[in-house]
Every structure is written in structure tokens, then in C-alpha cells.
Amino acid sequence: MTVTDWNPQTATLSLFLTWNQESAKLQTGATVPATLTLNIVADTGDISDFNFNIVISGSA
């Protein structure tokens, strides 16, 4: 999983996205639940709103 196109760019200093399926190996056609967690530091400065793109990819 990668997170791209942070807006504002400075949000990367205060916000951290993780998930519980990093390096998971799946069988063809498998469906598994995934939990994404957004951690936020106590002082985010002047960030009042933000957005980003989440990219989840795999290979065979």
C-alpha cells in the first residue's frame, strides 16, 4: 500500500496511514478483510482538512 498526492503536502508530517495486510500472500480469487488505520499526532499545526489517494497493488 502506498499513499500518494497528499494535500496539503505537510500533512505527511502529522498523519500516518497503515494497514494490517502489508506483505500478505493471497491465493487467486481470495477475499480477505483489511483494516486501515489513520494515526494523527496531537498537534497537526494549521491543518484543518486534508486528502490523499490510497494505492493497493499486488503481483502474481
N, C-alpha and C positions, 0 to 999 in steps of 0.2 A: 504494500500500500504506500502510495506517496500522496502528499498534499501539495497542490500547486496553486498558483495565482492568488496568493494571499492579498486581501485588501482590507485594511492598509498593510503594506509590507511589514511594518513594525509589529504587527500582531504576532509574528513568529517569535518574538521575544517574550510574549506573555501567555500564549495559547499553545497547547501541545496535544495533538491527536494521536492516539494509539489504538491498537485493536488486538484481540486475543487469537488471531489466526495467522500471525506472521510465520512464514516458512512452513505452513501446514501443507501436507500432501493429501490430495483428494483423489478418489477413484473417479473414472469417467462417469459423468452423469450424477455424481453425488451432490447432495444439497446439505449444507451444514450451517448452523447459526453462527453469527459473528457479532461480537459486542465491540462497538466503537466507543471510546471514552475521550472526552474533551476535558483536559485539565487546564485550569486557569490560575495564574499567580494572583496573590492577594491584591497587588497594586498594578493595574493594567494601564496606568497613565491616563491619557486622554482618549482611549479607545471606547467609543460608545456603541459602535456596531462594526461588524466585520463579515467577511465571506471568504470562502475558498472552495477549491474543487478537490474531490477525493478520487484518486485513480487506483483501482484494484485490478491487477493483471496476473496472469499466470502463463505457464508454458507446459507443453506436453513433452 
